[in-house]
């Protein structure tokens, strides 16, 4: 493992890949349908021995940095494929391995199709809050999220969400991937109808080598799409949920740090532990190229302090120094942060490029900031120097 002498912030979020298989076949999935096919060589589920080693390393890291709390996120593939009994053993191993001085917040991201009362009882026991992936109404969801037999996954996901809603304190929210073919207001309102505390929208993973689909490359279509979501969010008088991307733009425009790693300049605080115990950078880098997330480290032999100083994680430590010149000169840098790391990649220049969604992010940020000004919101001076959007959002 290549070390780097510069210091870095400690990790506070640990993503455990408890299952490396899935019961649906999302065509945009960065785990199974991307450049990196590492899953083929990984155990189908994490063993309790790996979970114990991971917990020991997390506890060691928490003690070294006096962390009062850490987040442990169960992820996949589809994490519920690990089964309730085995998942209970994994949760117990993690809880037992981290000293009581550090509070463990358990989270889980699922496609929702396998949720049962038995699962909810287990989540209750360990205080696991659960997020569900759903791209909108059935036609919108099933455009990309079909089962392996090419059947709809929407009704099973909705059934799982409704079960989860019966215990609202366990419901973390919904996650959707933006698709230009879907009507943004309809998608937002459908997701909002489940009364989630949070709705997350992800832009499809893409690089400069493989750019995102666009109907008109001359328009910031993804920015326009998310601007319509923003308008729908504001228009709903009864809306009590957060739309995290949009709230982060509001917060960053006001000089407050963001809560997600896709915006702003705050370094990522998360790290991935694979089902075999290997430690990786953010796993969405699998959408970039084979091995992009690998750090040649594992929980059996390496501490997280050693990993955080790895040379491949320099982008977390050096702030704007690793960004493209265009980004460093942009008045929206404090809000945009140069865009999400995987979206900056090109074979020619590595990650020293603006995001493939640069124009989209600019459009969306301008739209949100224009709305804030209209409502009398005072923006941080160094984040509010950009004029209103010039593209007609009604196009």
N, C-alpha and C positions, 0 to 999 in steps of 0.2 A: 504494500500500500504506500503510495507516494504522500509524504507528509509536506506540510506547508507551515512556515514559521509564524505567520500572522495569526492573531487570535480571532475567535469568532464567537458569536452569541451561542449560549447553550441551546440544545434541542428541548422543546417542551411538548411536542406532539409526536407520538410514535405510532406509525401505521403498521399494524400486524396483518400480513397476508395469510389469514387463517385457512383460506380455501383458494386453490388455484385452478378451479374449474367453474363453469357456469351453466345454468339450465336454460338460458336464452342466448341468442346469438346477435348482439347488436353490431351492425355493420361498421359503426364508427369506433368500436371498442379498442382502446390503446393497449390492452393486455393481450387480447387474442387475435385481433385483426389489424396489426400494425407491423412496422418494420422489424421489431424485436420479438422473436418467438421463444423467449427464455422459458415461458410457462411449460413448454413441452418437456423440459428437463427438470422441472421442479416437482416436489411431492404434491399430491392432490390436496393435502391438508397439513397444517402445521401440527407437529407433535407436542405433547406436553413438555417434553425435555427441552425443545427449542423455546417454548413459552417461558419456562423457568429461567433459561439462560438469558433471554431477552429481558425478563423482569429484573434479574440480578443486575444487568447492565443499566437498565433504566434507573433502578434504585441507587446504584453507584453514581450515576450522572446527577441525579436529583440531590444526593447528599453533597457532592462536590460543589454544586452551584447553589445550595440552599433553596432549592425549588419547593415552594409550598404546595404546588399542584402540578400534575402532568395530565395530558390527554392521551389515552390509549384508544386508537380507532381500529376496530375490526373491519377488515376489508377483504376484497377478493380480486378476481372472480366474484362469485356469489358466496358470501360468508356463511349463509345459512345451510349450505351444502355440507358444512362440517358436522351438522347434526346437533341437537340440543345437549345430549349427554357429553359429547366431546367438547363442545363449546363451554359447557359448565366447568369442565376440568381445566380448560385453557384460562378461563376467567379466574378460577381459584388459584392457579399457578401464578398468574400475574399479580393478583392482589396479595398473595402470601409473600411474594418476592420483593415487593416494594415496601420500605419501612413506613410505619404508620404516620410518621412526621410529614409525609407527602401524600396529599389527597389525590386519588386516582379517579379521573372522570372518564368513564367508559362510553364510547360512541360506536355506532355500527352503521354502515351504508349498505343497503340491500335493494334488489329490484322489487321486493315486496311480495313476490308470488308464493313464497313458502311460509309466510307468517301464519302462526297458529296460536291458540291460547297457551299451549305449552311453552312456546317461545316467549310470549309476553310474561308468563310467570317467571321465567329465567331472567328476563330483562329487569323485572321488578326486583328480584333478589340481589342483583349486582348493580342496580341503578344505571343500566345501559340505555342511553337515549338513541333513537333510531331515525335515520334519514332514508327516504325512499326515492328511487329514480323513476320519473314518469315524464314523458315529453309533451303531454297534453291530452286532449280527447282521443278516442280510440284510433281514428284515422291518422292523426298526427303522431301518436305514439308508435303505431304499428308500421310506420314508414321505415323505421330503422330498428325497432325493438321486437323482433319476432322470436318465437321459440326455435329450437333446433330442428323441429319438424315444420317450420315455416307457418306456424299458427299464431294467432293474436296472443300477446301477453297482457293486453290492457285490462281485461276483466279480472284476471288473477291478481294483478297489481292493485287494482282498485279494491278488491276484496281484502287484500292485506292492509291497505291504508285504512279502510273502515274499521278493521279489527284494532289497528293501532290507535285510531281516534277514540276508541272506548277507554283508553288509558292515556289521556292527553299529555300527562307529565312525561311520558316516554317518547312523544312525537317530536323529533328534532326539526322536521321540515321536509321539503320536496326539492329535488334536483332535476332540471331539464336541460337538454342540449338544444341550442338554437338551430332551427331549420328554416331557411328562407321560404320554403314551400308552405309553411304553416302560418296562419294569421296570428300575429303576436298578441293582440288584445284577447282573442278567443283562447289562446293557450294560457295567458295569464289568468283570465277569469275562471277557466276550468280548474287550474291548480289552486286558485284562491278559494274555490268552493269547498275544498276539503279542510279549510281553516287551519292551515299549517302556520306555525310561528314564523317560519322562514321559507322563502322560495329562492333557490339559487339557480342562476342561468349560466351555463358554460358555453363558450364559443367552441365550435368543432376544432379538434386538434389538427393543425396544419403547419407547414413550413414554407420557406421560400422555394425549396425544391419541389414541394407538392402543395401548392397554394389551395386555399379553400374554394369551394364551388361558389361562383357568382353568376347571376343572370346578366348583369351589366357591370363589367369590370371598372367602368368609369364612375360608378356610384358607391358610396360607403354603405352598402346594403345591410350589413350586420349592425352598424351604428343606427341606421334608420329603424331597423327592426326593434332593437332594444329601446330606442327612444319612444316607440309606440307602446312598449311595455311600461315604460316610465309614466306615460300619459294615462294608461289604463289603471295603473297603480294609484295615481293621484286622484283619478276620477271616481274611484270606488269609495263612497262615503263610509261604508261599513268595514273597509279594509283595516285589519289590525296586524297584518303580517309585515315582516321585513322582506325586501328584495335586496339581498346582500350586495350585489354588484352596484346597485344604484345608491344604496345607503353609504357604501364606501366612497363613491364619487362625491356625495354630499359632504361626508366627513373630511375627506382629503382636501376638498375645495375650501374647507373651513379651517384647515391646519391641523386636523386630527389624524392619527395613524389609522390605517385600514385594518380590517380583520382577516383579509384573505391575501394570499401570495400573488394573485394575478394583477394587482394594482398597487401603486405606491412604491416607495423605496425601502420600506422595512424589510430586512432579510427574512427569508423563510425560516421557520422554527421547526419544521417537520422533517422526519426521516423515516425510511421504509425498512421494515424487517420482513424478508421473504419467508416463505413456508419452510425453507431449509435452514433459516437462520442467517443468510447473507444480508448485509446491510447495504442499502442503495439510496441514491439521491431520489428526488421526487420521481415516482414511477411513470408519470405522464411523459417523461423524456423517452420512453419506449417508442413513442410516435415519431421520434426524430430519426434514429438509426439503431442498428444492432449494437448493444452494449453501452448506449449513451448514459444510462443510469447506474452502471456498475462502478463500485468503489473498491473491489477486491478486499472486502472486509466481511467479518461475520461476528455474531454475538458470542461465539465460543472463544475467540482469540483476541478480539479488539474491543477497547472501550469506546464509548461515544465521544469522549474527549479526543481520542486519536482520530476518529472519523471526521469530526467537525473541522479539523485542520487539514483535511485532505486537499490536495492541489485542485481536484475537479470541483471542489466547492468554493473556489475562490470568488465566484460571482456573489456568494452570500456575504463576503467580508469586505469587498472593495467598492461597494456602492456603485456610483456612476462611472467609475473608471473602466468597467467592462462594457459599457453601453456604446452604441454607435454615436458618432459625432452629431448626427442629426438629432438624436434623442437628447444629448447633453445640452444642446442649444435650444431645445423646445420649451416654450413657456408653460406647457402642460406637464412637464416632467414630474413634478412633485405629486401629481394626481395619477398620471398614467404609469409612471415608473419604468417606461420603456416597453411595457407589455409583458405578458407571461413568457418565461424563459423558453419553453419549447417552440413558441410561435416566432421566435427571433432567428431560428436556425437556418443556415444555408451551408452547403458543402464548401463553398468558396470562402466564406468569412466566419464560419462557426456561428457564435451567438452575437457577434458584433454587428447586428442589423436592427433596424426598427422592426417592430412586430408586423407580421403579415396583415394584422388588423389595425395598423397605425391610423389610417384614414377613418376607420369605423370608430375607434376609441376617441379620436379627436372630435368627430361629429357628435357622439353620445355625450362626451364631457361638456361640449359647448351647449348642447341642448339642455342638459341638467343645470348647468350654471346660469343659462339664460332664464330658466324657470325660477331658480332661486332668486335672481335679481328681481324678477317680476313680482315675487312675493315679499320683497323687502329684506332678503337675507344678505347679511354682510359677509362677503367672502374674504379669505386671507389674501392680502394684496399681491403676493408673488404667485398666486394660483388663479388669478382672475383677470388676466391681461389679454384674453382671447375674445374676438368678436363673436357675434351670434352665428349659428349655422347658415350657410348660404344655399344648401341643397334643400329642395322642397320635400319635407317629410311625408307629404301626401302622395308622392310619386310611387 
